[in-house]
Amino acid sequence: MAASGRGARVFKGSLISNPSICSRCATTYTRTPGRLYSSTASTTTTSAASEQPPTPSPGAYDIRSGLILTRPPLLTRTLHPFENAFFFYQKRLEERLNTPFITNVYFKPDTARRIDWDLKVKERQGTVAKELGVYHGKSAAAWDDELKVGDGLSSQESIVGAILKDAEARVSDDAEIIPAADADKKADVKRLDRAMDRTLYLVVKGKDGWSFPADVIPDGENLHQCAQRVLDQAAGVNMNTWIVGRVPVAHTVKEPVRDASGGVKSKGEKTFFLKGRIMAGQADLKDNPFGYTDFKWLTREELEKELSPQDFKGVRNMMSDR
């Protein structure tokens, strides 16, 4: 059927068989339903697609999940001398006005923590606060406690030294007194009370060297579940830990080894790391199923020396400056 008048078109089936003239540009065009691109564009698209690199063969990588367990800084930044003197005065003022410290509320009798507390308070001659020196806030002379200009008690070194000394474990989990000489090993990279103003990261030693604990994700587990399982199996359950979130904070890629024909000789690894915090306890590698033989708590700079350059590059952006 043909229609008369301006812009008349002849329809044959579902196709427009005659060209129409555009009134604006006088350009002849032909429409074909369902085709929104020209044959030239189609050829170009097909050619570009054929030049794309081939997709890696399935099964070339093992997908793994691991955990970057951290101990956050326990000390603040270095303060100005005036700030130190001000906070020192406020601390002594609080010591005079606060209610007595009731030991039984915080510590159970005859426990390692109670013995540790009694030992340290005795060394401070009964002073409850850690950094005030020998000071009795309830005595008659407690209000006459102004410090002279330049007094070392309010200095940064004195305060930090007192806090570090109090933070050291003096009693073991078996309620045995740790000799003072052993409690002051700052170079022991297994201790959690070292580098108190820095973030520490847990690394373990396996057959390929030092790394963060990780394992292949089996069927039925997600990233979060696998990371928690790896931590429990690798470092024991004697740690009070918390996985910060369920989203990876870093990842590393180890490429597969291929033969001359492009086949996979040995699989590569794609490892996704979640972030965790430790609140208490210590790592214990005994009877772990991954073959880990040793562990360390390292700072960022120490970690760079132990990890491979590729692994450190993959995790460095999630590390804090301190």
C-alpha positions as CSV (number, residue, x, y, z in Angstrom):
1,M,0.0,0.0,0.0
2,A,1.3,3.4,-0.9
3,A,0.6,6.7,0.9
4,S,0.4,10.0,-1.1
5,G,1.6,13.4,0.0
6,R,4.8,14.8,1.4
7,G,7.2,12.3,2.8
8,A,5.4,9.4,1.3
9,R,6.9,6.0,2.0
10,V,6.3,2.5,0.5
11,F,6.2,-0.3,3.0
12,K,7.0,-3.8,2.1
13,G,6.5,-6.2,4.9
14,S,8.5,-4.7,7.9
15,L,11.2,-3.0,5.8
16,I,11.2,0.5,4.2
17,S,12.1,-0.2,0.6
18,N,12.4,3.4,-0.7
19,P,14.8,6.1,0.6
20,S,13.4,9.2,2.2
21,I,14.8,12.7,1.8
22,C,15.7,14.7,4.9
23,S,14.2,18.1,4.6
24,R,17.0,19.8,6.6
25,C,20.2,18.4,5.1
26,A,18.8,16.7,1.9
27,T,20.7,13.5,2.8
28,T,19.4,10.2,1.5
29,Y,19.2,7.6,4.2
30,T,17.7,4.1,4.5
31,R,16.4,2.7,7.7
32,T,16.4,-1.0,8.6
33,P,14.5,-1.9,11.8
34,G,16.6,-3.5,14.5
35,R,19.9,-2.3,13.1
36,L,21.4,0.7,14.8
37,Y,24.9,0.8,13.3
38,S,26.4,0.7,9.8
39,S,28.3,-2.2,8.2
40,T,31.5,-0.1,8.4
41,A,31.1,0.3,12.2
42,S,30.3,-3.4,12.6
43,T,33.5,-4.3,10.8
44,T,35.5,-1.9,12.9
45,T,34.0,-3.3,16.1
46,T,34.7,-6.9,15.1
47,S,38.3,-6.0,14.2
48,A,38.9,-4.2,17.5
49,A,37.5,-7.1,19.5
50,S,39.8,-9.6,17.7
51,E,42.8,-7.5,18.7
52,Q,42.0,-7.8,22.5
53,P,44.4,-10.0,24.5
54,P,43.1,-13.5,25.2
55,T,41.3,-14.1,28.4
56,P,43.4,-16.2,30.8
57,S,42.3,-19.8,30.9
58,P,40.1,-20.8,33.8
59,G,41.8,-22.4,36.7
60,A,45.1,-20.5,36.2
61,Y,44.9,-18.9,39.6
62,D,44.1,-20.0,43.2
63,I,41.9,-17.5,45.0
64,R,43.2,-17.0,48.5
65,S,42.1,-15.0,51.6
66,G,44.4,-13.8,54.3
67,L,44.5,-11.4,57.3
68,I,46.7,-8.4,58.1
69,L,46.6,-8.5,61.9
70,T,47.8,-5.2,63.5
71,R,48.5,-3.9,67.0
72,P,47.7,-0.1,66.9
73,P,49.9,2.5,68.5
74,L,49.5,2.7,72.3
75,L,51.2,6.0,72.8
76,T,50.3,9.5,71.5
77,R,52.5,11.9,69.5
78,T,55.3,13.9,71.1
79,L,53.8,16.8,73.1
80,H,55.1,20.3,73.6
81,P,56.7,20.9,77.1
82,F,53.9,23.2,78.1
83,E,51.3,20.5,77.1
84,N,53.3,17.9,79.2
85,A,53.3,20.2,82.3
86,F,49.6,21.0,81.9
87,F,48.5,17.4,81.6
88,F,50.8,16.4,84.4
89,Y,49.2,18.9,86.7
90,Q,45.7,17.8,85.7
91,K,46.6,14.2,86.3
92,R,47.8,15.0,89.9
93,L,44.7,17.1,90.5
94,E,42.6,14.1,89.4
95,E,44.6,11.8,91.7
96,R,43.7,14.1,94.7
97,L,40.0,14.3,93.9
98,N,39.0,11.0,92.5
99,T,37.5,8.1,94.5
100,P,39.9,5.4,95.7
101,F,40.8,2.6,93.2
102,I,39.0,-0.6,94.3
103,T,41.3,-3.4,93.2
104,N,38.8,-6.2,93.6
105,V,36.4,-4.6,91.1
106,Y,39.0,-4.9,88.3
107,F,41.1,-8.0,89.2
108,K,40.1,-11.4,90.5
109,P,42.1,-12.6,93.5
110,D,45.1,-14.8,92.9
111,T,45.2,-14.2,89.2
112,A,48.2,-13.3,87.1
113,R,46.8,-9.8,86.4
114,R,46.2,-9.1,90.1
115,I,49.8,-10.3,91.0
116,D,51.2,-8.1,88.2
117,W,49.2,-5.1,89.5
118,D,50.3,-5.5,93.1
119,L,53.9,-5.9,92.1
120,K,53.9,-2.6,90.1
121,V,52.0,-0.6,92.7
122,K,54.5,-1.7,95.4
123,E,57.4,-0.5,93.2
124,R,55.6,2.9,93.0
125,Q,55.2,3.0,96.8
126,G,51.5,2.9,96.6
127,T,50.9,5.4,93.9
128,V,48.1,4.3,91.6
129,A,48.8,6.5,88.6
130,K,51.7,5.3,86.4
131,E,53.5,8.5,85.5
132,L,53.2,10.8,88.6
133,G,56.2,9.5,90.4
134,V,56.0,8.7,94.1
135,Y,52.9,10.8,94.9
136,H,50.2,10.3,97.6
137,G,47.2,12.3,96.5
138,K,45.3,11.8,99.8
139,S,48.0,13.0,102.1
140,A,48.0,16.3,103.9
141,A,50.8,17.7,101.7
142,A,49.2,16.6,98.4
143,W,48.1,20.1,97.5
144,D,51.6,21.5,97.8
145,D,52.9,19.7,94.7
146,E,53.9,22.4,92.2
147,L,56.8,21.4,90.0
148,K,59.8,23.6,89.5
149,V,60.6,24.9,86.0
150,G,62.4,22.2,84.1
151,D,61.4,19.4,86.5
152,G,62.0,16.1,84.8
153,L,58.9,14.4,86.1
154,S,56.6,16.1,83.5
155,S,59.0,15.7,80.6
156,Q,58.1,13.5,77.6
157,E,60.9,11.0,78.3
158,S,59.9,10.5,82.0
159,I,56.2,10.0,81.2
160,V,56.8,7.7,78.3
161,G,59.4,5.7,80.3
162,A,56.9,5.3,83.2
163,I,54.1,4.1,80.8
164,L,56.4,1.7,79.0
165,K,57.6,0.2,82.2
166,D,54.0,-0.3,83.5
167,A,53.0,-1.9,80.1
168,E,55.6,-4.6,80.4
169,A,54.3,-7.9,81.5
170,R,55.9,-8.8,84.8
171,V,53.9,-11.9,85.5
172,S,53.4,-14.8,83.0
173,D,50.1,-16.5,82.3
174,D,51.2,-19.2,84.8
175,A,51.4,-16.6,87.5
176,E,55.3,-16.7,87.6
177,I,57.3,-13.6,88.1
178,I,59.3,-12.6,84.9
179,P,62.8,-11.4,85.8
180,A,63.3,-7.7,85.1
181,A,66.2,-8.4,82.8
182,D,64.0,-10.5,80.5
183,A,61.1,-8.0,80.6
184,D,63.2,-5.3,79.0
185,K,64.2,-6.8,75.7
186,K,63.1,-4.1,73.3
187,A,64.7,-5.9,70.3
188,D,62.5,-9.0,70.7
189,V,60.3,-8.9,67.6
190,K,57.9,-11.4,69.2
191,R,56.8,-9.0,71.9
192,L,53.7,-6.9,71.6
193,D,55.0,-4.3,74.1
194,R,57.7,-3.0,71.8
195,A,57.5,0.1,69.5
196,M,54.6,1.4,71.6
197,D,54.1,4.5,69.4
198,R,54.0,2.5,66.1
199,T,51.6,0.1,64.4
200,L,52.9,-3.6,64.5
201,Y,51.9,-6.2,61.9
202,L,51.9,-9.9,62.4
203,V,53.9,-11.9,59.8
204,V,54.6,-15.7,59.7
205,K,57.4,-17.7,58.1
206,G,56.4,-20.5,55.7
207,K,58.2,-22.4,53.0
208,D,58.3,-19.3,50.7
209,G,59.6,-17.0,53.4
210,W,57.8,-14.3,55.5
211,S,54.2,-13.4,54.6
212,F,50.8,-12.6,56.1
213,P,48.8,-15.8,57.1
214,A,46.6,-16.8,54.1
215,D,45.0,-19.9,52.5
216,V,43.1,-21.0,49.5
217,I,39.3,-20.3,49.8
218,P,37.5,-23.7,49.8
219,D,33.9,-24.2,48.6
220,G,31.4,-22.9,51.1
221,E,33.6,-20.1,52.5
222,N,33.7,-16.4,51.8
223,L,36.6,-14.1,52.2
224,H,35.7,-13.2,55.8
225,Q,35.2,-16.7,56.9
226,C,38.4,-17.9,55.3
227,A,40.4,-15.2,56.9
228,Q,39.0,-15.9,60.4
229,R,39.7,-19.6,59.9
230,V,43.3,-19.0,58.8
231,L,44.0,-16.9,61.8
232,D,42.6,-19.4,64.2
233,Q,44.4,-22.3,62.6
234,A,47.7,-20.5,62.0
235,A,48.2,-18.5,65.2
236,G,46.0,-20.3,67.7
237,V,42.9,-19.1,69.5
238,N,44.8,-17.5,72.4
239,M,44.3,-14.1,71.0
240,N,41.4,-11.7,71.4
241,T,41.1,-10.3,67.8
242,W,38.6,-8.4,65.7
243,I,38.3,-8.4,61.9
244,V,37.6,-4.7,61.1
245,G,35.4,-5.3,58.0
246,R,34.4,-7.8,55.3
247,V,36.0,-5.8,52.4
248,P,39.6,-6.5,51.4
249,V,42.1,-3.7,52.1
250,A,44.8,-5.0,49.8
251,H,45.6,-7.8,47.4
252,T,48.6,-9.4,45.7
253,V,48.9,-11.4,42.5
254,K,51.4,-14.1,41.7
255,E,51.4,-15.0,38.0
256,P,51.1,-18.6,36.9
257,V,54.0,-20.5,35.3
258,R,53.2,-21.4,31.7
259,D,54.9,-23.7,29.2
260,A,55.9,-22.9,25.6
261,S,52.4,-23.5,24.3
262,G,50.7,-21.3,26.9
263,G,49.5,-24.0,29.1
264,V,49.6,-23.7,32.9
265,K,52.5,-25.6,34.5
266,S,51.8,-24.3,38.0
267,K,48.9,-22.1,39.1
268,G,49.3,-18.5,40.2
269,E,47.7,-16.9,43.3
270,K,45.4,-14.0,43.8
271,T,45.3,-13.2,47.5
272,F,42.9,-10.8,49.1
273,F,43.7,-9.4,52.6
274,L,41.3,-8.3,55.3
275,K,42.3,-6.1,58.2
276,G,42.2,-7.2,61.9
277,R,43.1,-5.9,65.3
278,I,44.5,-7.7,68.3
279,M,43.4,-6.6,71.7
280,A,45.0,-9.2,74.0
281,G,46.9,-12.5,73.9
282,Q,49.7,-13.7,71.7
283,A,50.3,-15.8,68.5
284,D,50.9,-19.5,69.0
285,L,52.0,-21.5,65.9
286,K,52.0,-24.9,67.6
287,D,50.5,-27.6,65.4
288,N,49.3,-25.2,62.7
289,P,48.4,-27.0,59.4
290,F,50.1,-24.5,57.1
291,G,53.7,-25.3,58.0
292,Y,54.4,-21.9,59.6
293,T,57.5,-22.1,61.8
294,D,58.0,-18.6,63.2
295,F,56.2,-15.3,63.7
296,K,57.2,-11.6,64.2
297,W,55.5,-8.3,65.1
298,L,57.0,-5.8,62.8
299,T,56.7,-2.1,62.0
300,R,56.2,-0.8,58.5
301,E,60.0,-0.3,57.9
302,E,60.8,-3.7,59.3
303,L,58.1,-5.3,57.2
304,E,59.5,-3.9,54.0
305,K,62.8,-5.7,54.7
306,E,61.1,-9.1,55.3
307,L,58.5,-9.2,52.6
308,S,59.2,-9.7,48.9
309,P,59.1,-6.4,46.9
310,Q,56.0,-7.6,45.1
311,D,54.1,-8.5,48.2
312,F,55.1,-5.3,50.0
313,K,54.0,-3.2,47.0
314,G,50.6,-4.8,47.2
315,V,49.9,-3.9,50.8
316,R,51.9,-0.7,51.4
317,N,49.0,1.6,50.6
318,M,46.9,0.3,53.5
319,M,49.6,0.9,56.1
320,S,49.5,3.9,58.4
321,D,52.4,6.3,58.8
322,R,52.9,5.4,62.4
